[in-house]
């Protein structure tokens, strides 16, 4: 276990920070539209790979005038990194120092809240990725780079314990209710593990494109057709977005690159809605939307209050996009933000 919050923050900052002139996901598709969600299906596979893997800046500027609001301010060393909603619309988020907190569904539409307006549910050695199981169990990725690293579980009304150990930097978690398992990204080696609720673990995806000299596999999400999308934080001077079909037996199909672009350098947490992928580009202090044709659009920036955004997530009951300010270099800016899409 790390001894103090400053050490934890230094470790996490060294793991997730990407340099671009600016000083660890996890959610299912919240779309109500059962239309196609596979990015790039408007072109053939060959055309998509050729057209979308060329580094490119944003090809469309944001035209929305919607403001970004601060839902919960979290100043100080206890900064947030990842979020999850449960079936009742309660918002959960992890504090890197090792706390999991919940904001009740009745208050997620408010602004100007503080940690005192949330409930602390569990304490563990650290907290990066957060996910909620169907039975209300909170699963947390702990990236302490010691024996505590792995996935921890906090069942309702029961003791918190380590479910499985994962060395390296376990980062984002996606719950697969159909198979009673989680898909967990590990960023230092660039792999995805499948972890059962019984604690059994196996390597689900090991692809060279998930592993980089910097920080590899990070955010993970799923489309309505079951396709898995994975963000790679830094591949040279670009970020990378990959998709992986899921076979009938639950194994990973052949992975392909959806987009490799400077526009998504620093790709951290991701989510999907109506076929569009939303990416928290942490080092660029912005959120980028990638449509099914590979066009990127910046929808929120530092001018909106974003400070090293580490996760994005849609409220399942509205069109509100929640953004997590990890703020690794300026902890007083730690916050949960909200933007209407």
FENRADA-V969812 format. One record per residue. PSI is psi in radians with two decimals (NA if undefined). Layout:
PSI ; PSI
This chain:
2.47 ; 2.58 ; -0.47 ; 2.88 ; -0.55 ; -0.71 ; -0.73 ; -0.78 ; -0.67 ; -0.72 ; -0.83 ; -0.70 ; -0.71 ; -0.47 ; -0.66 ; -0.25 ; 2.42 ; 2.36 ; 2.14 ; 0.86 ; 0.19 ; 2.20 ; NA ; NA ; 2.50 ; 1.85 ; 2.76 ; 2.96 ; 2.19 ; 0.19 ; 2.50 ; 0.00 ; 2.05 ; 0.42 ; 3.11 ; 2.33 ; 0.09 ; 1.99 ; 2.31 ; 0.14 ; -0.09 ; -0.16 ; 2.91 ; 2.86 ; -0.74 ; -0.77 ; -0.70 ; -0.84 ; -0.71 ; -0.75 ; -0.55 ; -0.10 ; 0.02 ; 2.22 ; 2.32 ; 2.53 ; 3.14 ; 2.39 ; 0.04 ; 2.28 ; 2.69 ; 2.36 ; -0.07 ; 2.56 ; 0.16 ; 2.47 ; 2.78 ; 2.26 ; 2.62 ; 2.04 ; -0.96 ; 2.14 ; 2.34 ; 1.23 ; 2.76 ; -2.92 ; -0.28 ; 1.24 ; 2.63 ; 2.70 ; -0.53 ; 2.75 ; 2.83 ; 2.58 ; 2.54 ; -3.14 ; -0.36 ; 0.04 ; 0.19 ; 2.45 ; 2.21 ; 2.55 ; 2.63 ; 2.44 ; 2.25 ; -0.47 ; -0.21 ; 0.59 ; 2.57 ; 2.24 ; 2.72 ; 2.35 ; 2.15 ; 2.64 ; -0.53 ; -0.17 ; -0.03 ; -0.30 ; -0.03 ; 2.99 ; 2.88 ; 0.42 ; 2.92 ; 3.10 ; -0.47 ; -0.35 ; 0.01 ; 2.93 ; 2.26 ; 2.16 ; -0.58 ; 2.72 ; 2.39 ; 3.10 ; -0.43 ; 3.06 ; 2.07 ; -1.67 ; 2.51 ; 2.39 ; 2.65 ; 2.19 ; 2.87 ; -0.48 ; 0.11 ; -0.03 ; 2.34 ; 2.15 ; 2.37 ; 2.32 ; 2.20 ; 2.13 ; 1.06 ; -0.08 ; 0.68 ; -2.83 ; -0.27 ; -0.22 ; 2.45 ; -2.61 ; 2.24 ; 2.68 ; 2.41 ; 1.51 ; 2.60 ; 2.17 ; 0.21 ; 3.07 ; 2.61 ; 2.37 ; 2.81 ; 2.16 ; -0.75 ; 2.53 ; 2.43 ; 2.06 ; 2.93 ; -2.29 ; 1.33 ; 2.32 ; -1.29 ; 2.67 ; 2.34 ; 2.12 ; 2.30 ; 1.62 ; -0.48 ; -0.46 ; 0.23 ; 0.90 ; 2.98 ; 2.59 ; 2.17 ; 2.14 ; 2.51 ; 2.03 ; -0.47 ; -0.62 ; -0.29 ; 0.96 ; 2.89 ; 2.21 ; 2.58 ; 2.15 ; 2.07 ; 2.76 ; -0.23 ; 0.00 ; -0.05 ; 2.43 ; 2.48 ; 2.72 ; 2.08 ; -0.71 ; 2.21 ; 1.75 ; 2.36 ; -0.50 ; -0.22 ; -0.25 ; 2.23 ; 3.03 ; -0.25 ; -1.75 ; 2.10 ; -2.19 ; 2.25 ; -1.80 ; 2.60 ; 2.42 ; 3.09 ; 2.41 ; 2.99 ; -0.36 ; 0.08 ; -0.14 ; 2.40 ; 2.37 ; 2.40 ; 2.31 ; 2.40 ; 2.09 ; -0.87 ; 2.11 ; 1.55 ; -2.08 ; 0.31 ; 2.88 ; 2.93 ; 2.46 ; 2.21 ; 2.73 ; 2.59 ; 2.04 ; 2.65 ; 2.20 ; 2.90 ; -0.45 ; 0.09 ; -0.11 ; 2.88 ; 2.35 ; -2.84 ; 2.12 ; 2.62 ; 2.71 ; 2.15 ; -0.81 ; 2.40 ; 1.99 ; 2.60 ; -0.45 ; -0.43 ; 0.36 ; 2.28 ; 0.27 ; 2.15 ; -1.98 ; 2.56 ; 2.75 ; 2.96 ; 2.48 ; 2.27 ; 0.61 ; -0.25 ; 2.45 ; 2.28 ; 2.26 ; 2.26 ; 1.85 ; 1.58 ; -0.89 ; -0.30 ; -0.01 ; 0.84 ; 2.82 ; 2.30 ; 2.38 ; 2.31 ; 2.05 ; 3.12 ; -0.26 ; 0.02 ; 0.07 ; 2.35 ; 2.49 ; 2.21 ; 2.17 ; -0.15 ; 2.53 ; -3.02 ; -0.53 ; -0.37 ; 0.04 ; 0.12 ; 2.27 ; 1.81 ; 1.09 ; 2.27 ; -0.20 ; 2.67 ; 2.55 ; 2.34 ; 2.42 ; 2.15 ; -0.22 ; 0.04 ; -3.08 ; 0.31 ; 2.27 ; 2.13 ; 2.44 ; 2.34 ; 2.07 ; 1.78 ; -0.62 ; 0.93 ; -0.41 ; -0.17 ; 1.32 ; -0.35 ; -0.25 ; 0.06 ; 2.34 ; 2.82 ; 2.13 ; 2.92 ; 2.37 ; 2.32 ; 2.37 ; NA
